[in-house]
Amino acid sequence: MTAPIRYFIRPSRPEAHVFELRCTVSDPDPAGQRFSLPAWIPGSYMIREFARHVVSLRAESGDKAAKVEKLDKHTWLVTGLAAGKPLTLHYEVYAWDLSVRAAHLDQTHGFFNGTSVFLAVEGRTDRPCLVEIESPEGMAYRDWKVATALPRASGEIGAAFAYGFGLYRAENYDELVDHPVEMGTFTLADFEAGGVRHDIVLTGRHDCDTERLAADLERICQFQIELFGAPPPMDYYVFLTQLVGDGYGGLEHRASTALLASRADLPWKGMTGLPDGYKTFLGLCSHEYFHTWNIKRIKPAAFVPYDLAVENYTRLLWAFEGFTSYYDDLVLVRSGVISPADYLGLVGKTVSAVLRGPGRHRQSVAESSFEAWSKYYRQDENSPNAIVSYYAKGSLIALALDLQLRSETGGKRSLDDVMRLLWLRHGQTGVGVAEDGIFAIVEEVGGKDCGARLARWLRKAVEGTDDLPLARLLKPFGVAYQPEAPGAKPTLGIKLAGGNGKGEAKIATAYDGGAAQLAGLSAGDVLLAIDGLKVSAANLDSMLERHQAGDSIEVHAFRRDELMCFDVELAAAASDAVKLAVDEKAAASVRRLRKGWLGH
């Protein structure tokens, strides 16, 4: 029987943000055993070089020290091994990244993703893994618990109890690093969906109405399980949520998600209505939960298997992230958590956000997917002019495709059928989706009446840069597409840094073709005065309101430490804001089609 790889992890110095780890291999390669740490984490497409946080590393073979040689930025070779003896690596990892991607540790809690802390034993990554998670030392940590979807090592000596420290297991290294761990004095709530227990873990101060949150998440999760077909592909699920004053983010895993959220976005006792912040948080939970099927199990062929040492390129993120971004809010309305009006308001905001980005004319969502590693996840001041979001525009492509499937088949086919077929052919088999695989599935679902045409349309939409004909596609559903008339206020064509309307008026982005760019103003410039009067982020809009498009103004600004003067001809504000509204007087056939789409 193959011996498992054994890991040990302990928050040895929470005040210094250091985890202590061990990795033991019972039968290392006698010619020299290689170890490596991933360079990136699935779901976040950027090389992050987690090995830079390894602060010490030594090896023991039997009862003597072994030689450790670092081969590259994340690979170590251990030689000088004692024959027939186990090899143990001792190392420390610095953890001070308060995000969903890496690891964070202090006196209040500990959190880690396996990709940040667990070294892979090369040549042995298919072996089972046992992980001993130990608590920090001291009475201050006596009430700490553990939350993770990593299975407990039942039947093993030292196996963890529910929410306890102790021994956990994974079938292989891939599973080991796909179960993040939270430890501390978190709040715990739970619900059941699809016959499976779901836990909500809240870390950080809060006044959350956990009963309300659990009830809403139950409806969302149950709907998604029924969409793909019960039973769900996991036997336990956990929402690991870190609460901060201002934050937003999520990362999907096979049986859990790591979330970063503003504590103000959670529901509170006595809350009435559905505040925008809470809708945003529910949408985030819905998005990451949908990934349980769409990316964790239905995967691009380029991700089967993952190579965590280098970039894994695919042009399909518009389907895996974009389609998920479409369903995250759609599920909210179809499960009854939000109203159709709320949902259409969210779609209108997405349309407006896409239309405000000049980069949509320069980059397709297929290119955006492929270049995620170098462009989308490494944005700079010119990114709005150069790139398009495969999340946002991808969700609108999904919307357009869904509307066409529904209208052209009289409601008999939809994007739901595409997702279910992907689940059947790929999610349940482990076969990756080829780069042209989505088009073939759409053609099959659409059938002889519209399948081939919609597959061609989809290819053009994802490989081209044209705006989508949403006004025409929404009309058969009794939904009006209403571009807002531009106001009389002229614009500089800039985005300010900070975005809070306070402090200095520093340019974050000068949009292509905008008044500021044409006059020579650039990102990083700090506006000081307009026509001799002091300007700030707080009063910029009110100063511009006193002018009309075509007026010339004199702008003084600092570029680094140099004072510069610019003559700016103000431009008219663009018509890039859109509202969607339901026609309540639509014909019965239109209302039926809309009900099939929105569930109302």
Number of C-alpha atoms within 10 A of each C-alpha: 3 8 12 22 24 18 22 18 20 20 27 18 16 20 11 14 19 24 24 18 22 21 22 21 20 16 17 25 18 14 11 15 21 22 21 21 24 25 21 23 24 21 15 16 19 20 17 15 16 22 20 14 16 18 11 11 14 16 21 21 24 15 10 12 16 19 15 19 13 13 12 9 13 18 18 19 17 24 20 16 23 17 12 13 16 16 24 21 20 15 19 21 24 24 24 17 14 16 19 24 25 21 28 22 26 17 15 16 21 27 27 26 21 24 27 27 26 24 25 22 20 15 12 19 17 15 17 19 21 26 24 22 21 18 22 18 13 7 7 10 15 12 10 19 17 23 23 25 24 21 18 24 20 13 7 12 9 14 20 21 14 13 14 18 21 20 23 24 24 22 15 17 21 20 18 24 24 23 25 29 21 28 23 22 19 23 15 14 16 19 19 18 22 18 13 16 14 24 21 22 22 24 23 17 13 17 11 17 14 19 15 15 19 18 14 18 25 18 19 27 24 18 19 24 19 13 14 20 14 13 13 19 17 13 13 19 24 23 26 27 25 26 21 17 12 11 15 17 18 22 23 26 24 19 23 28 26 27 25 23 22 19 24 17 21 23 23 17 11 7 11 8 8 13 12 12 16 19 21 17 22 22 20 22 24 23 25 26 28 26 26 24 25 23 24 20 21 25 24 27 19 17 18 14 13 14 14 18 16 12 16 19 17 20 23 28 24 29 25 23 25 25 27 26 28 24 23 24 25 23 25 26 22 23 21 16 19 19 17 20 13 17 19 21 16 19 22 19 15 19 22 18 16 20 20 16 19 18 21 23 16 14 22 26 29 24 21 27 29 19 19 24 17 14 17 20 13 12 13 13 17 16 17 21 20 21 24 29 24 30 23 22 28 29 26 24 26 22 24 21 20 21 24 22 25 21 20 16 14 13 18 13 19 23 23 16 19 20 21 16 17 24 20 15 16 19 23 13 11 16 15 21 20 16 13 11 14 20 18 15 19 27 20 16 21 26 15 10 11 17 20 18 14 21 21 14 14 20 14 13 21 24 16 17 17 13 14 15 10 16 15 13 20 20 15 20 25 20 21 18 19 13 15 13 12 13 12 13 18 23 22 24 20 20 17 21 20 14 12 9 15 13 14 17 25 24 21 20 24 26 26 18 13 19 24 26 18 17 17 12 28 20 21 19 23 24 25 20 17 21 13 11 11 14 23 19 20 14 14 18 16 11 16 17 13 10 16 16 17 13 11 14 16 15 22 23 23 16 16 9 8 8 13 14 17 15 18 21 20 23 20 18 17 15 14 16 19 19 17 21 15 18 14 9 9 15 12 9 13 18 20 17 20 23 15 16 21 20 16 14
